[in-house]
Amino acid sequence: MNQRALIATAAASLMTLALVSAPVAAQEKEKCFGIAKAGQNDCANLAGTHSCAGQSKVDNDKGEWKYVAKGTCKDMKGMSMEEAKKMKS
């Protein structure tokens, strides 16, 4: 096997591994509402006033969320999306 083919095979293997492992990483995280510091949220809020990360205005807003390791949200005094929706109503 020549060097160019070896490099191409190695690159393809790494790309395949990255694509396969991405869903596993997503499964190990959960959205945790009410714990994000101002400017440190991960995406859109419940109110729909913004749709991007880093746009929260106050600490621990119940409508803002961050990804945390699965099973750790309650330990951080956070809540699920369903709980946050009930608090915002």
N, C-alpha and C positions, 0 to 999 in steps of 0.2 A: 504494500500500500504506500503510495507516495505521500509526501508531507501535506500537500494541499488537500487531498482526500481525507487524511487523518484529521486535519483541522476542521474541515467541513462536517465530518461525522461528529466530532466532539461538540461543535457549536450546535448542531441539530439536537444532540442529546441534552445539552443544557437547556435549550429552549423548551423542549418537550417536558423536562423535569419542572421547569418554572410554571408551565401551563397546568400541569397536573397538581402541583402543590398549592396553587393559588386558591382553589376552592376549599382545601383543607384549612388553610389559614383563616378564611372567612368564617368557617364553621366554628372556629375556636374563639370568636369574638361575638359580642352582643352590644346592642345599642343601650346606653344607660343615660336616662334623662335626669336633669337636675343637678349634675355634678360639674358641668363644663364651666371653666373660668371665662371671663370676658375675653373675646377674641380667640378662644381655643376650642370652639365647637367643631364637630366633624362635618356637618352638612346642614341642609335646610332645617328650619325650625317648624314646630307644629302650627304656629300662627300663619305661616306662609309669607312672612314679611321679608324673608331673604331665602336664597337657595344655595348658598355656598358656605364652605368652611371658613372659620375665622371671623364671622360677622356678628357673633353674639355681643351684646352691649353690656350685660351685667353678669356677675358671678352667680352660678347656681340657678339660672333661670329654668323653671320647670319645663319649658318648651324646647330647650336646647339639649343636645345630646353629644356624647362621645362614644367611640367604640372602646370597650374594655374587655379583658379576658372573661370568657364565659364563666358565670357563676360568682363573679366578684362584685357585681353592681350593688346588690343589697348591702354588702360589707362597706361600700363607699357611701351609703345612705342615699343611693340613687333609686330610680324606679323604671319600670317597663314603660313601653309606649302606651299601653292601655291605662296604666295608673296615671301617667302624665296627662293623658287626654281627659280623664275624670277630674283631675285637679284644675285643669285649665277651663273647664266648663262652668 
